[in-house]
Amino acid sequence: MPESFRHDLVARFEEKTVPCLSAHERVHFFRGDPMMRKTVRRMAQMCDEAWYIFMGTLKLSCAMLLCAFLLLVSPDCTYEQTMLAAALAETPQGLGLVALIVSLLLEERHAG
């Protein structure tokens, strides 16, 4: 599944289509953005281990942010819950940085 997802991601990006934008907006959305194309193409070429780390970290970060949001919107939110929500909202940044470093190390090991 990850392989087909990666190929689908690149194919959609190569088509330069964004479903929620009109044809006129799509032209302006992708104009002068070769760095984004290179980034998506490079992500699609990641080794499987690095891809799983990236996707797992992304899923975990989304779950943590959802938990932080749910804690903050609860009607009886205490000070401790607010601090927990703040910690849950800040942690994905550090987690992403660690996952990026591990993915880069895996890519270097895989390439060499």
C-alpha positions in Angstrom: 0.0 0.0 0.0 2.7 2.6 0.8 4.3 2.1 -2.7 1.0 2.7 -4.5 0.3 5.7 -2.3 3.7 7.2 -3.1 3.2 6.6 -6.8 -0.3 8.1 -6.6 1.1 11.1 -4.8 3.7 11.8 -7.5 1.2 11.2 -10.3 -1.2 13.7 -8.8 1.5 16.2 -8.3 2.9 15.7 -11.8 -0.6 16.3 -13.2 -0.5 19.6 -11.3 -4.1 19.2 -10.2 -5.6 20.2 -6.9 -9.2 18.9 -6.6 -10.5 21.8 -4.5 -9.1 24.6 -6.7 -10.5 25.8 -10.0 -8.5 25.5 -13.2 -7.5 29.2 -13.0 -6.3 28.9 -9.3 -4.4 25.7 -10.1 -2.2 27.5 -12.6 -1.3 30.1 -10.0 -0.9 27.5 -7.2 2.0 25.7 -8.9 3.6 28.6 -10.7 7.2 29.1 -9.8 7.3 26.3 -7.2 10.0 23.8 -8.4 11.1 23.2 -4.8 7.8 21.7 -3.9 7.9 19.4 -6.9 11.4 18.3 -5.9 10.3 17.7 -2.3 7.4 15.5 -3.3 9.5 13.6 -5.9 12.2 13.0 -3.3 9.7 11.8 -0.7 8.3 9.3 -3.1 11.8 7.8 -3.5 12.4 7.2 0.2 13.4 3.7 1.3 10.6 1.7 3.0 11.9 2.0 6.5 12.2 5.8 6.3 8.8 6.0 4.7 7.2 4.0 7.6 9.0 6.2 10.1 7.7 9.3 8.4 4.1 8.1 8.1 4.1 6.7 11.6 5.4 10.0 13.0 2.8 11.9 11.0 0.0 9.7 12.3 1.2 9.9 15.9 1.5 13.7 15.6 -2.0 14.0 14.3 -3.3 11.8 17.2 -1.5 14.0 19.7 -2.9 17.2 18.2 -6.4 15.8 18.2 -6.0 14.8 21.9 -4.8 18.3 22.7 -7.7 19.8 20.9 -10.2 17.6 22.7 -8.7 18.4 26.0 -9.0 22.1 25.3 -12.6 22.1 24.2 -13.9 20.0 27.0 -16.3 22.0 29.2 -14.6 21.2 32.5 -11.0 21.8 31.5 -8.7 22.2 34.5 -5.3 23.8 34.7 -3.6 20.4 34.6 -5.5 19.5 31.5 -4.6 22.8 29.9 -0.9 22.2 30.6 -1.2 18.6 29.2 -2.9 19.9 26.1 -0.1 22.4 25.6 2.5 19.7 26.0 0.6 17.5 23.6 0.5 20.3 21.1 4.2 21.1 21.4 5.6 17.5 21.4 5.0 16.7 17.7 7.6 19.3 16.6 10.4 17.5 18.5 9.1 14.1 17.5 9.2 15.2 13.8 12.7 16.5 14.2 13.9 13.1 15.7 12.0 11.2 13.0 13.6 13.4 10.3 17.1 12.7 11.6 16.4 8.9 11.9 15.0 8.9 8.4 18.0 10.7 7.0 20.3 8.2 8.7 18.4 5.3 7.3 18.5 6.8 3.8 22.2 7.2 4.1 22.7 3.6 5.2 20.4 2.4 2.4 22.2 4.5 -0.3 25.7 3.5 0.9 
